[in-house]
Amino acid sequence: MTQASTTSYYCPMHVDVRQSAPGTCTKCGMPLVPEGARFGLLRHMLGNPLHLVMMGLVMVVIMAAAMMLMR
């Protein structure tokens, strides 16, 4: 039995979406990652530039709010 046949693939954002073969998430369309893959969420985020932009905007808003609270 090969490792590919025993590997389960999942969506880092929707852990209930699992398949026995590589593919895409049925909820968001992002690529599924192998079970136990390190940095699965990061790979998911890098798969869509919009996710990166949104993550950057959230970080800027959080930093701005923290700076305002420090005044």
mmCIF file of the N, C-alpha and C atoms, coordinates in Angstrom:
data_MODEL
# 
_entry.id   MODEL 
# 
loop_
_atom_site.group_PDB 
_atom_site.id 
_atom_site.type_symbol 
_atom_site.label_atom_id 
_atom_site.label_alt_id 
_atom_site.label_comp_id 
_atom_site.label_asym_id 
_atom_site.label_entity_id 
_atom_site.label_seq_id 
_atom_site.pdbx_PDB_ins_code 
_atom_site.Cartn_x 
_atom_site.Cartn_y 
_atom_site.Cartn_z 
_atom_site.occupancy 
_atom_site.B_iso_or_equiv 
_atom_site.pdbx_formal_charge 
_atom_site.auth_seq_id 
_atom_site.auth_comp_id 
_atom_site.auth_asym_id 
_atom_site.auth_atom_id 
_atom_site.pdbx_PDB_model_num 
ATOM 1   N N  . MET A 1 1  ? 0.851   -1.187 0.000  1.00 0.00 ? 1  MET A N  1 
ATOM 2   C CA . MET A 1 1  ? 0.000   0.000  0.000  1.00 0.00 ? 1  MET A CA 1 
ATOM 3   C C  . MET A 1 1  ? 0.891   1.242  0.000  1.00 0.00 ? 1  MET A C  1 
ATOM 4   N N  . THR A 1 2  ? 0.651   2.177  -0.875 1.00 0.00 ? 2  THR A N  1 
ATOM 5   C CA . THR A 1 2  ? 1.463   3.381  -0.964 1.00 0.00 ? 2  THR A CA 1 
ATOM 6   C C  . THR A 1 2  ? 0.937   4.444  -0.023 1.00 0.00 ? 2  THR A C  1 
ATOM 7   N N  . GLN A 1 3  ? 1.786   5.415  0.247  1.00 0.00 ? 3  GLN A N  1 
ATOM 8   C CA . GLN A 1 3  ? 1.392   6.500  1.138  1.00 0.00 ? 3  GLN A CA 1 
ATOM 9   C C  . GLN A 1 3  ? 0.270   7.327  0.527  1.00 0.00 ? 3  GLN A C  1 
ATOM 10  N N  . ALA A 1 4  ? 0.266   7.482  -0.801 1.00 0.00 ? 4  ALA A N  1 
ATOM 11  C CA . ALA A 1 4  ? -0.762  8.281  -1.458 1.00 0.00 ? 4  ALA A CA 1 
ATOM 12  C C  . ALA A 1 4  ? -2.147  7.685  -1.244 1.00 0.00 ? 4  ALA A C  1 
ATOM 13  N N  . SER A 1 5  ? -2.239  6.364  -1.156 1.00 0.00 ? 5  SER A N  1 
ATOM 14  C CA . SER A 1 5  ? -3.550  5.748  -0.998 1.00 0.00 ? 5  SER A CA 1 
ATOM 15  C C  . SER A 1 5  ? -4.048  5.833  0.437  1.00 0.00 ? 5  SER A C  1 
ATOM 16  N N  . THR A 1 6  ? -3.149  6.044  1.404  1.00 0.00 ? 6  THR A N  1 
ATOM 17  C CA . THR A 1 6  ? -3.576  6.132  2.797  1.00 0.00 ? 6  THR A CA 1 
ATOM 18  C C  . THR A 1 6  ? -3.717  7.573  3.266  1.00 0.00 ? 6  THR A C  1 
ATOM 19  N N  . THR A 1 7  ? -3.353  8.523  2.446  1.00 0.00 ? 7  THR A N  1 
ATOM 20  C CA . THR A 1 7  ? -3.411  9.926  2.826  1.00 0.00 ? 7  THR A CA 1 
ATOM 21  C C  . THR A 1 7  ? -4.823  10.463 2.641  1.00 0.00 ? 7  THR A C  1 
ATOM 22  N N  . SER A 1 8  ? -5.272  11.199 3.638  1.00 0.00 ? 8  SER A N  1 
ATOM 23  C CA . SER A 1 8  ? -6.569  11.865 3.572  1.00 0.00 ? 8  SER A CA 1 
ATOM 24  C C  . SER A 1 8  ? -6.312  13.349 3.332  1.00 0.00 ? 8  SER A C  1 
ATOM 25  N N  . TYR A 1 9  ? -7.125  13.975 2.514  1.00 0.00 ? 9  TYR A N  1 
ATOM 26  C CA . TYR A 1 9  ? -6.975  15.390 2.201  1.00 0.00 ? 9  TYR A CA 1 
ATOM 27  C C  . TYR A 1 9  ? -8.135  16.174 2.809  1.00 0.00 ? 9  TYR A C  1 
ATOM 28  N N  . TYR A 1 10 ? -7.839  17.374 3.301  1.00 0.00 ? 10 TYR A N  1 
ATOM 29  C CA . TYR A 1 10 ? -8.869  18.193 3.945  1.00 0.00 ? 10 TYR A CA 1 
ATOM 30  C C  . TYR A 1 10 ? -8.670  19.665 3.603  1.00 0.00 ? 10 TYR A C  1 
ATOM 31  N N  . CYS A 1 11 ? -9.717  20.448 3.842  1.00 0.00 ? 11 CYS A N  1 
ATOM 32  C CA . CYS A 1 11 ? -9.647  21.895 3.662  1.00 0.00 ? 11 CYS A CA 1 
ATOM 33  C C  . CYS A 1 11 ? -9.299  22.525 5.011  1.00 0.00 ? 11 CYS A C  1 
ATOM 34  N N  . PRO A 1 12 ? -8.238  23.317 5.096  1.00 0.00 ? 12 PRO A N  1 
ATOM 35  C CA . PRO A 1 12 ? -7.869  23.930 6.369  1.00 0.00 ? 12 PRO A CA 1 
ATOM 36  C C  . PRO A 1 12 ? -8.942  24.868 6.928  1.00 0.00 ? 12 PRO A C  1 
ATOM 37  N N  . MET A 1 13 ? -9.752  25.436 6.066  1.00 0.00 ? 13 MET A N  1 
ATOM 38  C CA . MET A 1 13 ? -10.801 26.346 6.529  1.00 0.00 ? 13 MET A CA 1 
ATOM 39  C C  . MET A 1 13 ? -12.098 25.618 6.853  1.00 0.00 ? 13 MET A C  1 
ATOM 40  N N  . HIS A 1 14 ? -12.314 24.483 6.264  1.00 0.00 ? 14 HIS A N  1 
ATOM 41  C CA . HIS A 1 14 ? -13.533 23.697 6.474  1.00 0.00 ? 14 HIS A CA 1 
ATOM 42  C C  . HIS A 1 14 ? -13.115 22.264 6.777  1.00 0.00 ? 14 HIS A C  1 
ATOM 43  N N  . VAL A 1 15 ? -12.764 21.989 8.030  1.00 0.00 ? 15 VAL A N  1 
ATOM 44  C CA . VAL A 1 15 ? -12.196 20.692 8.389  1.00 0.00 ? 15 VAL A CA 1 
ATOM 45  C C  . VAL A 1 15 ? -13.174 19.538 8.187  1.00 0.00 ? 15 VAL A C  1 
ATOM 46  N N  . ASP A 1 16 ? -14.446 19.845 8.007  1.00 0.00 ? 16 ASP A N  1 
ATOM 47  C CA . ASP A 1 16 ? -15.414 18.784 7.750  1.00 0.00 ? 16 ASP A CA 1 
ATOM 48  C C  . ASP A 1 16 ? -15.375 18.305 6.300  1.00 0.00 ? 16 ASP A C  1 
ATOM 49  N N  . VAL A 1 17 ? -14.677 19.040 5.429  1.00 0.00 ? 17 VAL A N  1 
ATOM 50  C CA . VAL A 1 17 ? -14.533 18.646 4.019  1.00 0.00 ? 17 VAL A CA 1 
ATOM 51  C C  . VAL A 1 17 ? -13.280 17.785 3.915  1.00 0.00 ? 17 VAL A C  1 
ATOM 52  N N  . ARG A 1 18 ? -13.476 16.490 3.670  1.00 0.00 ? 18 ARG A N  1 
ATOM 53  C CA . ARG A 1 18 ? -12.364 15.533 3.566  1.00 0.00 ? 18 ARG A CA 1 
ATOM 54  C C  . ARG A 1 18 ? -12.579 14.640 2.358  1.00 0.00 ? 18 ARG A C  1 
ATOM 55  N N  . GLN A 1 19 ? -11.454 14.259 1.739  1.00 0.00 ? 19 GLN A N  1 
ATOM 56  C CA . GLN A 1 19 ? -11.487 13.339 0.603  1.00 0.00 ? 19 GLN A CA 1 
ATOM 57  C C  . GLN A 1 19 ? -10.292 12.403 0.689  1.00 0.00 ? 19 GLN A C  1 
ATOM 58  N N  . SER A 1 20 ? -10.370 11.295 -0.019 1.00 0.00 ? 20 SER A N  1 
ATOM 59  C CA . SER A 1 20 ? -9.255  10.356 -0.039 1.00 0.00 ? 20 SER A CA 1 
ATOM 60  C C  . SER A 1 20 ? -8.256  10.681 -1.147 1.00 0.00 ? 20 SER A C  1 
ATOM 61  N N  . ALA A 1 21 ? -8.581  11.657 -1.987 1.00 0.00 ? 21 ALA A N  1 
ATOM 62  C CA . ALA A 1 21 ? -7.706  12.048 -3.095 1.00 0.00 ? 21 ALA A CA 1 
ATOM 63  C C  . ALA A 1 21 ? -7.596  13.572 -3.137 1.00 0.00 ? 21 ALA A C  1 
ATOM 64  N N  . PRO A 1 22 ? -6.525  14.097 -3.754 1.00 0.00 ? 22 PRO A N  1 
ATOM 65  C CA . PRO A 1 22 ? -6.410  15.552 -3.884 1.00 0.00 ? 22 PRO A CA 1 
ATOM 66  C C  . PRO A 1 22 ? -7.595  16.129 -4.650 1.00 0.00 ? 22 PRO A C  1 
ATOM 67  N N  . GLY A 1 23 ? -7.907  17.370 -4.380 1.00 0.00 ? 23 GLY A N  1 
ATOM 68  C CA . GLY A 1 23 ? -9.010  18.031 -5.064 1.00 0.00 ? 23 GLY A CA 1 
ATOM 69  C C  . GLY A 1 23 ? -9.203  19.417 -4.501 1.00 0.00 ? 23 GLY A C  1 
ATOM 70  N N  . THR A 1 24 ? -10.420 19.931 -4.633 1.00 0.00 ? 24 THR A N  1 
ATOM 71  C CA . THR A 1 24 ? -10.738 21.256 -4.115 1.00 0.00 ? 24 THR A CA 1 
ATOM 72  C C  . THR A 1 24 ? -11.884 21.159 -3.124 1.00 0.00 ? 24 THR A C  1 
ATOM 73  N N  . CYS A 1 25 ? -11.952 22.132 -2.241 1.00 0.00 ? 25 CYS A N  1 
ATOM 74  C CA . CYS A 1 25 ? -13.011 22.192 -1.234 1.00 0.00 ? 25 CYS A CA 1 
ATOM 75  C C  . CYS A 1 25 ? -14.346 22.456 -1.922 1.00 0.00 ? 25 CYS A C  1 
ATOM 76  N N  . THR A 1 26 ? -15.363 21.724 -1.509 1.00 0.00 ? 26 THR A N  1 
ATOM 77  C CA . THR A 1 26 ? -16.684 21.907 -2.096 1.00 0.00 ? 26 THR A CA 1 
ATOM 78  C C  . THR A 1 26 ? -17.360 23.171 -1.591 1.00 0.00 ? 26 THR A C  1 
ATOM 79  N N  . LYS A 1 27 ? -16.846 23.763 -0.512 1.00 0.00 ? 27 LYS A N  1 
ATOM 80  C CA . LYS A 1 27 ? -17.448 24.974 0.052  1.00 0.00 ? 27 LYS A CA 1 
ATOM 81  C C  . LYS A 1 27 ? -16.772 26.252 -0.452 1.00 0.00 ? 27 LYS A C  1 
ATOM 82  N N  . CYS A 1 28 ? -15.428 26.234 -0.555 1.00 0.00 ? 28 CYS A N  1 
ATOM 83  C CA . CYS A 1 28 ? -14.732 27.473 -0.935 1.00 0.00 ? 28 CYS A CA 1 
ATOM 84  C C  . CYS A 1 28 ? -13.893 27.340 -2.208 1.00 0.00 ? 28 CYS A C  1 
ATOM 85  N N  . GLY A 1 29 ? -13.712 26.115 -2.696 1.00 0.00 ? 29 GLY A N  1 
ATOM 86  C CA . GLY A 1 29 ? -12.977 25.920 -3.937 1.00 0.00 ? 29 GLY A CA 1 
ATOM 87  C C  . GLY A 1 29 ? -11.465 25.931 -3.806 1.00 0.00 ? 29 GLY A C  1 
ATOM 88  N N  . MET A 1 30 ? -10.960 26.040 -2.600 1.00 0.00 ? 30 MET A N  1 
ATOM 89  C CA . MET A 1 30 ? -9.515  26.062 -2.399 1.00 0.00 ? 30 MET A CA 1 
ATOM 90  C C  . MET A 1 30 ? -8.955  24.646 -2.455 1.00 0.00 ? 30 MET A C  1 
ATOM 91  N N  . PRO A 1 31 ? -7.673  24.501 -2.788 1.00 0.00 ? 31 PRO A N  1 
ATOM 92  C CA . PRO A 1 31 ? -7.066  23.162 -2.851 1.00 0.00 ? 31 PRO A CA 1 
ATOM 93  C C  . PRO A 1 31 ? -7.053  22.487 -1.483 1.00 0.00 ? 31 PRO A C  1 
ATOM 94  N N  . LEU A 1 32 ? -7.315  21.191 -1.473 1.00 0.00 ? 32 LEU A N  1 
ATOM 95  C CA . LEU A 1 32 ? -7.239  20.415 -0.244 1.00 0.00 ? 32 LEU A CA 1 
ATOM 96  C C  . LEU A 1 32 ? -5.777  20.099 0.049  1.00 0.00 ? 32 LEU A C  1 
ATOM 97  N N  . VAL A 1 33 ? -5.429  19.996 1.323  1.00 0.00 ? 33 VAL A N  1 
ATOM 98  C CA . VAL A 1 33 ? -4.058  19.695 1.725  1.00 0.00 ? 33 VAL A CA 1 
ATOM 99  C C  . VAL A 1 33 ? -4.031  18.325 2.386  1.00 0.00 ? 33 VAL A C  1 
ATOM 100 N N  . PRO A 1 34 ? -2.889  17.643 2.316  1.00 0.00 ? 34 PRO A N  1 
ATOM 101 C CA . PRO A 1 34 ? -2.787  16.321 2.938  1.00 0.00 ? 34 PRO A CA 1 
ATOM 102 C C  . PRO A 1 34 ? -2.954  16.404 4.450  1.00 0.00 ? 34 PRO A C  1 
ATOM 103 N N  . GLU A 1 35 ? -3.574  15.395 5.018  1.00 0.00 ? 35 GLU A N  1 
ATOM 104 C CA . GLU A 1 35 ? -3.737  15.303 6.466  1.00 0.00 ? 35 GLU A CA 1 
ATOM 105 C C  . GLU A 1 35 ? -2.361  15.353 7.117  1.00 0.00 ? 35 GLU A C  1 
ATOM 106 N N  . GLY A 1 36 ? -2.223  16.160 8.145  1.00 0.00 ? 36 GLY A N  1 
ATOM 107 C CA . GLY A 1 36 ? -0.953  16.274 8.846  1.00 0.00 ? 36 GLY A CA 1 
ATOM 108 C C  . GLY A 1 36 ? 0.038   17.210 8.174  1.00 0.00 ? 36 GLY A C  1 
ATOM 109 N N  . ALA A 1 37 ? -0.357  17.864 7.110  1.00 0.00 ? 37 ALA A N  1 
ATOM 110 C CA . ALA A 1 37 ? 0.549   18.783 6.420  1.00 0.00 ? 37 ALA A CA 1 
ATOM 111 C C  . ALA A 1 37 ? 0.815   19.989 7.318  1.00 0.00 ? 37 ALA A C  1 
ATOM 112 N N  . ARG A 1 38 ? 2.072   20.354 7.398  1.00 0.00 ? 38 ARG A N  1 
ATOM 113 C CA . ARG A 1 38 ? 2.422   21.527 8.193  1.00 0.00 ? 38 ARG A CA 1 
ATOM 114 C C  . ARG A 1 38 ? 2.017   22.785 7.436  1.00 0.00 ? 38 ARG A C  1 
ATOM 115 N N  . PHE A 1 39 ? 1.582   23.767 8.145  1.00 0.00 ? 39 PHE A N  1 
ATOM 116 C CA . PHE A 1 39 ? 1.228   25.060 7.589  1.00 0.00 ? 39 PHE A CA 1 
ATOM 117 C C  . PHE A 1 39 ? 0.084   24.962 6.579  1.00 0.00 ? 39 PHE A C  1 
ATOM 118 N N  . GLY A 1 40 ? -0.869  24.104 6.847  1.00 0.00 ? 40 GLY A N  1 
ATOM 119 C CA . GLY A 1 40 ? -2.006  23.932 5.951  1.00 0.00 ? 40 GLY A CA 1 
ATOM 120 C C  . GLY A 1 40 ? -2.798  25.216 5.764  1.00 0.00 ? 40 GLY A C  1 
ATOM 121 N N  . LEU A 1 41 ? -3.017  25.956 6.853  1.00 0.00 ? 41 LEU A N  1 
ATOM 122 C CA . LEU A 1 41 ? -3.776  27.206 6.747  1.00 0.00 ? 41 LEU A CA 1 
ATOM 123 C C  . LEU A 1 41 ? -3.017  28.221 5.898  1.00 0.00 ? 41 LEU A C  1 
ATOM 124 N N  . LEU A 1 42 ? -1.701  28.278 6.055  1.00 0.00 ? 42 LEU A N  1 
ATOM 125 C CA . LEU A 1 42 ? -0.912  29.217 5.255  1.00 0.00 ? 42 LEU A CA 1 
ATOM 126 C C  . LEU A 1 42 ? -0.997  28.859 3.770  1.00 0.00 ? 42 LEU A C  1 
ATOM 127 N N  . ARG A 1 43 ? -0.910  27.569 3.441  1.00 0.00 ? 43 ARG A N  1 
ATOM 128 C CA . ARG A 1 43 ? -1.048  27.155 2.046  1.00 0.00 ? 43 ARG A CA 1 
ATOM 129 C C  . ARG A 1 43 ? -2.414  27.535 1.503  1.00 0.00 ? 43 ARG A C  1 
ATOM 130 N N  . HIS A 1 44 ? -3.423  27.384 2.330  1.00 0.00 ? 44 HIS A N  1 
ATOM 131 C CA . HIS A 1 44 ? -4.782  27.756 1.922  1.00 0.00 ? 44 HIS A CA 1 
ATOM 132 C C  . HIS A 1 44 ? -4.848  29.254 1.631  1.00 0.00 ? 44 HIS A C  1 
ATOM 133 N N  . MET A 1 45 ? -4.268  30.058 2.508  1.00 0.00 ? 45 MET A N  1 
ATOM 134 C CA . MET A 1 45 ? -4.293  31.507 2.339  1.00 0.00 ? 45 MET A CA 1 
ATOM 135 C C  . MET A 1 45 ? -3.505  31.928 1.099  1.00 0.00 ? 45 MET A C  1 
ATOM 136 N N  . LEU A 1 46 ? -2.389  31.278 0.835  1.00 0.00 ? 46 LEU A N  1 
ATOM 137 C CA . LEU A 1 46 ? -1.568  31.629 -0.320 1.00 0.00 ? 46 LEU A CA 1 
ATOM 138 C C  . LEU A 1 46 ? -2.212  31.212 -1.634 1.00 0.00 ? 46 LEU A C  1 
ATOM 139 N N  . GLY A 1 47 ? -3.198  30.343 -1.565 1.00 0.00 ? 47 GLY A N  1 
ATOM 140 C CA . GLY A 1 47 ? -3.857  29.878 -2.777 1.00 0.00 ? 47 GLY A CA 1 
ATOM 141 C C  . GLY A 1 47 ? -4.760  30.915 -3.416 1.00 0.00 ? 47 GLY A C  1 
ATOM 142 N N  . ASN A 1 48 ? -5.083  31.978 -2.696 1.00 0.00 ? 48 ASN A N  1 
ATOM 143 C CA . ASN A 1 48 ? -5.989  32.991 -3.217 1.00 0.00 ? 48 ASN A CA 1 
ATOM 144 C C  . ASN A 1 48 ? -5.465  34.369 -2.807 1.00 0.00 ? 48 ASN A C  1 
ATOM 145 N N  . PRO A 1 49 ? -5.084  35.224 -3.741 1.00 0.00 ? 49 PRO A N  1 
ATOM 146 C CA . PRO A 1 49 ? -4.553  36.552 -3.405 1.00 0.00 ? 49 PRO A CA 1 
ATOM 147 C C  . PRO A 1 49 ? -5.541  37.396 -2.590 1.00 0.00 ? 49 PRO A C  1 
ATOM 148 N N  . LEU A 1 50 ? -6.826  37.193 -2.791 1.00 0.00 ? 50 LEU A N  1 
ATOM 149 C CA . LEU A 1 50 ? -7.815  37.944 -2.015 1.00 0.00 ? 50 LEU A CA 1 
ATOM 150 C C  . LEU A 1 50 ? -7.691  37.634 -0.532 1.00 0.00 ? 50 LEU A C  1 
ATOM 151 N N  . HIS A 1 51 ? -7.394  36.383 -0.193 1.00 0.00 ? 51 HIS A N  1 
ATOM 152 C CA . HIS A 1 51 ? -7.202  36.029 1.208  1.00 0.00 ? 51 HIS A CA 1 
ATOM 153 C C  . HIS A 1 51 ? -6.013  36.771 1.799  1.00 0.00 ? 51 HIS A C  1 
ATOM 154 N N  . LEU A 1 52 ? -4.930  36.901 1.023  1.00 0.00 ? 52 LEU A N  1 
ATOM 155 C CA . LEU A 1 52 ? -3.762  37.624 1.510  1.00 0.00 ? 52 LEU A CA 1 
ATOM 156 C C  . LEU A 1 52 ? -4.065  39.094 1.747  1.00 0.00 ? 52 LEU A C  1 
ATOM 157 N N  . VAL A 1 53 ? -4.801  39.709 0.836  1.00 0.00 ? 53 VAL A N  1 
ATOM 158 C CA . VAL A 1 53 ? -5.173  41.119 0.979  1.00 0.00 ? 53 VAL A CA 1 
ATOM 159 C C  . VAL A 1 53 ? -6.040  41.304 2.222  1.00 0.00 ? 53 VAL A C  1 
ATOM 160 N N  . MET A 1 54 ? -7.007  40.422 2.394  1.00 0.00 ? 54 MET A N  1 
ATOM 161 C CA . MET A 1 54 ? -7.889  40.528 3.565  1.00 0.00 ? 54 MET A CA 1 
ATOM 162 C C  . MET A 1 54 ? -7.100  40.340 4.859  1.00 0.00 ? 54 MET A C  1 
ATOM 163 N N  . MET A 1 55 ? -6.176  39.389 4.875  1.00 0.00 ? 55 MET A N  1 
ATOM 164 C CA . MET A 1 55 ? -5.357  39.162 6.057  1.00 0.00 ? 55 MET A CA 1 
ATOM 165 C C  . MET A 1 55 ? -4.518  40.401 6.360  1.00 0.00 ? 55 MET A C  1 
ATOM 166 N N  . GLY A 1 56 ? -3.957  41.021 5.332  1.00 0.00 ? 56 GLY A N  1 
ATOM 167 C CA . GLY A 1 56 ? -3.174  42.239 5.527  1.00 0.00 ? 56 GLY A CA 1 
ATOM 168 C C  . GLY A 1 56 ? -4.015  43.377 6.074  1.00 0.00 ? 56 GLY A C  1 
ATOM 169 N N  . LEU A 1 57 ? -5.212  43.540 5.531  1.00 0.00 ? 57 LEU A N  1 
ATOM 170 C CA . LEU A 1 57 ? -6.097  44.605 6.022  1.00 0.00 ? 57 LEU A CA 1 
ATOM 171 C C  . LEU A 1 57 ? -6.495  44.383 7.477  1.00 0.00 ? 57 LEU A C  1 
ATOM 172 N N  . VAL A 1 58 ? -6.786  43.160 7.829  1.00 0.00 ? 58 VAL A N  1 
ATOM 173 C CA . VAL A 1 58 ? -7.142  42.861 9.224  1.00 0.00 ? 58 VAL A CA 1 
ATOM 174 C C  . VAL A 1 58 ? -5.972  43.177 10.144 1.00 0.00 ? 58 VAL A C  1 
ATOM 175 N N  . MET A 1 59 ? -4.764  42.835 9.722  1.00 0.00 ? 59 MET A N  1 
ATOM 176 C CA . MET A 1 59 ? -3.593  43.127 10.545 1.00 0.00 ? 59 MET A CA 1 
ATOM 177 C C  . MET A 1 59 ? -3.401  44.631 10.720 1.00 0.00 ? 59 MET A C  1 
ATOM 178 N N  . VAL A 1 60 ? -3.597  45.405 9.664  1.00 0.00 ? 60 VAL A N  1 
ATOM 179 C CA . VAL A 1 60 ? -3.461  46.865 9.749  1.00 0.00 ? 60 VAL A CA 1 
ATOM 180 C C  . VAL A 1 60 ? -4.512  47.442 10.696 1.00 0.00 ? 60 VAL A C  1 
ATOM 181 N N  . VAL A 1 61 ? -5.736  46.976 10.604 1.00 0.00 ? 61 VAL A N  1 
ATOM 182 C CA . VAL A 1 61 ? -6.807  47.469 11.479 1.00 0.00 ? 61 VAL A CA 1 
ATOM 183 C C  . VAL A 1 61 ? -6.493  47.137 12.936 1.00 0.00 ? 61 VAL A C  1 
ATOM 184 N N  . ILE A 1 62 ? -6.038  45.927 13.193 1.00 0.00 ? 62 ILE A N  1 
ATOM 185 C CA . ILE A 1 62 ? -5.707  45.547 14.572 1.00 0.00 ? 62 ILE A CA 1 
ATOM 186 C C  . ILE A 1 62 ? -4.559  46.393 15.106 1.00 0.00 ? 62 ILE A C  1 
ATOM 187 N N  . MET A 1 63 ? -3.541  46.613 14.287 1.00 0.00 ? 63 MET A N  1 
ATOM 188 C CA . MET A 1 63 ? -2.417  47.437 14.733 1.00 0.00 ? 63 MET A CA 1 
ATOM 189 C C  . MET A 1 63 ? -2.845  48.881 14.972 1.00 0.00 ? 63 MET A C  1 
ATOM 190 N N  . ALA A 1 64 ? -3.700  49.420 14.108 1.00 0.00 ? 64 ALA A N  1 
ATOM 191 C CA . ALA A 1 64 ? -4.185  50.794 14.291 1.00 0.00 ? 64 ALA A CA 1 
ATOM 192 C C  . ALA A 1 64 ? -5.001  50.902 15.574 1.00 0.00 ? 64 ALA A C  1 
ATOM 193 N N  . ALA A 1 65 ? -5.846  49.919 15.844 1.00 0.00 ? 65 ALA A N  1 
ATOM 194 C CA . ALA A 1 65 ? -6.646  49.940 17.069 1.00 0.00 ? 65 ALA A CA 1 
ATOM 195 C C  . ALA A 1 65 ? -5.746  49.856 18.298 1.00 0.00 ? 65 ALA A C  1 
ATOM 196 N N  . ALA A 1 66 ? -4.715  49.017 18.250 1.00 0.00 ? 66 ALA A N  1 
ATOM 197 C CA . ALA A 1 66 ? -3.794  48.905 19.374 1.00 0.00 ? 66 ALA A CA 1 
ATOM 198 C C  . ALA A 1 66 ? -3.045  50.208 19.604 1.00 0.00 ? 66 ALA A C  1 
ATOM 199 N N  . MET A 1 67 ? -2.647  50.868 18.534 1.00 0.00 ? 67 MET A N  1 
ATOM 200 C CA . MET A 1 67 ? -1.926  52.141 18.667 1.00 0.00 ? 67 MET A CA 1 
ATOM 201 C C  . MET A 1 67 ? -2.840  53.215 19.261 1.00 0.00 ? 67 MET A C  1 
ATOM 202 N N  . MET A 1 68 ? -4.116  53.202 18.866 1.00 0.00 ? 68 MET A N  1 
ATOM 203 C CA . MET A 1 68 ? -5.053  54.184 19.408 1.00 0.00 ? 68 MET A CA 1 
ATOM 204 C C  . MET A 1 68 ? -5.293  53.945 20.887 1.00 0.00 ? 68 MET A C  1 
ATOM 205 N N  . LEU A 1 69 ? -5.314  52.697 21.298 1.00 0.00 ? 69 LEU A N  1 
ATOM 206 C CA . LEU A 1 69 ? -5.521  52.385 22.708 1.00 0.00 ? 69 LEU A CA 1 
ATOM 207 C C  . LEU A 1 69 ? -4.321  52.744 23.571 1.00 0.00 ? 69 LEU A C  1 
ATOM 208 N N  . MET A 1 70 ? -3.156  52.776 22.974 1.00 0.00 ? 70 MET A N  1 
ATOM 209 C CA . MET A 1 70 ? -1.928  53.096 23.707 1.00 0.00 ? 70 MET A CA 1 
ATOM 210 C C  . MET A 1 70 ? -1.777  54.598 23.951 1.00 0.00 ? 70 MET A C  1 
ATOM 211 N N  . ARG A 1 71 ? -2.535  55.420 23.282 1.00 0.00 ? 71 ARG A N  1 
ATOM 212 C CA . ARG A 1 71 ? -2.411  56.876 23.426 1.00 0.00 ? 71 ARG A CA 1 
ATOM 213 C C  . ARG A 1 71 ? -2.841  57.336 24.753 1.00 0.00 ? 71 ARG A C  1 
# 
